Amino acid sequence: MFDVAVIGNEAAAQVFVNAPEPIAVGNIVGKGSGFLKWLLLLLILIVIFWILRLLLKRKTL
């Protein structure tokens, strides 16, 4: 379950050895195609570009 490196005292390792098993373990069910992640990245880049364009336009006026 755990790898414990103990220098000098084994009492610290016994904490993990005597620990109860977890009640539930979570698993990732599905990762999907990643389309939403790329769409969100594209949206963020568009917003950054739009903000930069507004700032540069404001300086030239």
QUICOR-V320495 format. One record per residue. N is the residue number from 1. PHI is phi in radians with two decimals (999 if undefined). Layout:
n=N phi=PHI
n=N phi=PHI
//
This chain:
n=1 phi=999
n=2 phi=-2.18
n=3 phi=-1.78
n=4 phi=-2.10
n=5 phi=-1.76
n=6 phi=-2.07
n=7 phi=-1.84
n=8 phi=1.67
n=9 phi=-2.29
n=10 phi=-1.57
n=11 phi=-1.12
n=12 phi=-1.17
n=13 phi=-1.23
n=14 phi=-1.16
n=15 phi=-1.08
n=16 phi=-1.37
n=17 phi=-1.17
n=18 phi=-1.57
n=19 phi=-1.25
n=20 phi=-1.23
n=21 phi=-1.20
n=22 phi=-1.14
n=23 phi=-1.23
n=24 phi=-2.44
n=25 phi=-2.12
n=26 phi=-1.48
n=27 phi=-2.22
n=28 phi=-1.37
n=29 phi=-1.35
n=30 phi=-2.72
n=31 phi=-1.71
n=32 phi=1.33
n=33 phi=-1.60
n=34 phi=1.51
n=35 phi=-1.07
n=36 phi=-1.13
n=37 phi=-1.12
n=38 phi=-1.21
n=39 phi=-1.14
n=40 phi=-1.14
n=41 phi=-1.10
n=42 phi=-1.09
n=43 phi=-1.10
n=44 phi=-1.12
n=45 phi=-1.13
n=46 phi=-1.12
n=47 phi=-1.13
n=48 phi=-1.10
n=49 phi=-1.08
n=50 phi=-1.12
n=51 phi=-1.14
n=52 phi=-1.11
n=53 phi=-1.10
n=54 phi=-1.12
n=55 phi=-1.16
n=56 phi=-1.22
n=57 phi=-1.17
n=58 phi=-1.19
n=59 phi=-1.25
n=60 phi=-1.34
n=61 phi=-1.43
//
